[in-house]
Each structure stands twice: as structure tokens, then as C-alpha cells.
Amino acid sequence: MGRTERAGRWALRTVGIIVTLACLVAAGRFLLPQPGLHDQPGSAERQLAFLRAALDAGADTAAQQQFPEGHLFLNALYGLSWIQAAHTDPSLRDDALRESRWALARMESAEGRSVFSERLQPAYGVFWAGWTNWLQGAIISLDPSDHGEVQRFSAHSAELAKAFTAAESPFLPAYPGQAWPVDSTVAIASLRLHDKLVGARHTAVIDRWLTEAQQRLDPRTGLLPHQVSPADGSLSTGTRATSQAVIHRFLPEIDPAFARGQYARYRDQFLDYPGGFGPAVREYPPGVAGSGDVDSGPLIAGISLSATVVTQGAARVNGDRALAAALGSAGELLGLPLDLPNSKRYALGSIPIGDAFVVWSSTARSLTEPTVPVEQDLRWWWRLPWLGALLLIAITPWAWTLTRLARRRISRPHPLPIAEAGLCADERGASRVT
């Protein structure tokens, strides 16, 4: 065997060892227990450390080039993740308040408001107003001692309530002439949070919103639609998972009873196992065909990766421990996590907005109502296809070697049993005597 041939074989063996070890590590991550509904991943602080470094490097400005709400979303999710983490681990309180206030200031800056219209009611539209108000309330839930913050929160909440009262539709516009029910859901949740923290001033507005929203459900799914007419809230685009995942993160904050029924419908119609692999979340309900867009990302067998990630948070606040844990495990397998001593990132850190959704979802917890665990089933064998795929990948580099060894074993003469071998020897001896 020549030197070049030997070097080639060793190179192939090295690649095989790396692939096999990577599969073993992936299987280990996949099988690790996931945190409970009132716990959070031990890596949450390291994930937030990566996001802060990314924000300092301009990740929010870069995200704005990818979709219209990139700047606001990245800062909002960063600040909210800190608050959620500190509610679970009080030792993080001081860091959480500092970082969330920093994030809120970026959302309220000229750059944070630049893509929204000041002429809308509420100012800058319900998307900007709802998320900033929710983060402001979340900060106060951790530290109600700053009277100036409480007054600003009350003033912003009053402006939101006034806009809902004046509108013909329960779904206010986020941009001129465009309205999505998910944005109003976040805003109404912020009013419920205000009433919990400061005093019940907006109960009538919230109750009216619930009544009118329930009158405008998508008749195909029985869920809130994706997009509506801003004039009267009539359906424009039927239910889609990218907005539903966020809606179900916030509905339990508003009305747990209504949320339970809506979440059950969502889970029943959008949870899927394409090719036996899952659980994952379809972008469109059964019987509806559609393509991906900037919100859902590219669809793989109809699955939206972004909706699947956000559904982990929805599952947590809806008490669905089984689904939240399964989606967390799948994320550790498919998310290509790079886990370092001082940071953790997914997809090798190439999409910080994705990391923000992951940590927001994995630390999710209700701020207005206690989460009540519910028993929800998954297919008991859901892990097996993933583990089978890992096994297949792990042994593929060794397929030629294993095949060669098997062929050698088949072609090698099999030794006879001792008694039969002795009989043959006696027969050979008798033949020689004869």
C-alpha cells in the first residue's frame, strides 16, 4: 500500500471519527432533560451575553434590513428575556433591570420608531406601542419603586385604551392601512399587566376587546386570523402559525379560559410530524397551501421553523410541559448550538434575531396569571426517528469498512463442530489404512 493511499484512508477515518462523535454529542444534547414550566435553561445568561455582544455590534440595525420590525423585535426580546429570567432567578434582578431599561431606550429611540407612523392611533401604531408598553410593564413587575416609570406606563396604557375605545375594530393598525390581530393581542396583554400592577382601570376595554375578537375568528380554524381589514376587523388572511404562536404566548395573560380553548385548537390543527419527524409547527392549517415569507422563513415540508421556536414559549405559558420540553430538545439537536464558557448561540451565531426568539421562548413565563399545568399527549415514539437518523449518519462513514468485514466473514471457511471434525479425522485415517 502506497503512502498516498495510507494517508487517504487515515483522512477518511478521521472524518468518520469526527462525524460519529458529533452524532453522539447531538444525541446527548437531544436526550438531556429540559427545564420545567417554572425553570429555565442553565444557559440563559450565556445566551443573553451573546445577544448583548451582537447588539453592541449593530445586530438590531442589521435585522432591520431583513424585515421591517427587526430592530424593535431584537431589542424587545432581549429585554423581556432578562425580565423573565430574573423572575425565575432573583439573583439576576439588578442585571435584568439594567439591560431591559437599556433595551427599552433603544426601542423608544428615533431609530426604533423610524419605520412606524406617528400619525396612527396609538402613536407609531399598535405594534410599536404594544411591545414597548409590555416591556415597560415587565420592568415594573420586577421593580415598581420608580414612580416616574410607573407614571409613564400608566400614560402609555391610557393612550392605548383610548385608541381601542375609539376604533370600530378590535384590531388596530400597525402601519397605515394594515392590521394584524397578533399586535393588538400584545397591546391588550399590556393593559392587563397594567391593571395587575397599578390598578384596574382598563377592565371594560379588555372585556370589550375579548367579546369583539371572538366575533371575528377565522371560520375555518376557529382561531384569530392572521391579517384583517383595519376598518372593521373583517378577515383578510386566514390563520397562520407565525402569528398564532405569538398570540398564544399572550392570550393566557389576558383571559386564561379563552386561551385554553384557543390553544387546544391551535395545537390540534398546527402540530405536525412530517415524515414521522417532529413535533413541529405547520405554517398553514390542514387543507391550506401556502408559501413562506419574511415572517415564517422558508417552509420545509410545510413547517415554519420560526413558529416552531416561538411555540415553545406558548406551550410554557399554557402549561403544556410535554410540548415545551420536546421543542426544546429538538432545538438542541437541530439548532447547531455553539456552547462556550461565556456565551451560547444557535446556527453558529449567524442569525441573532433567531437567538433572541429562542431565549425569549425558553425562559417564557406568565406575568399576570399563574400557569396551570395541563396534561397534553405527544406521540410516545417521537424521539425514535431522530435517534434513528443520527445512528444512520454516525455509521455512514464506516459503511465500506463494515461491508468489507462482513464479506470477509461470509467467505471465510467455517470451522466444523468438534464431534464432526473428529469423525472426519477418523474417516481420513481409515481411508489411509485401506
Helices and strands as residue ranges (DSSP letters): H 3-31, H 44-56, H 59-66, H 70-88, G 90-92, H 93-107, H 110-113, H 125-142, H 147-166, E 173-175, E 178-179, H 181-197, H 203-214, E 227-228, E 235-237, H 241-254, H 256-270, E 271-272, G 274-276, E 280-281, H 305-317, H 321-334, E 338-340, E 343-345, G 347-349, H 352-362, H 383-395, G 396-398, H 399-411, H 418-433
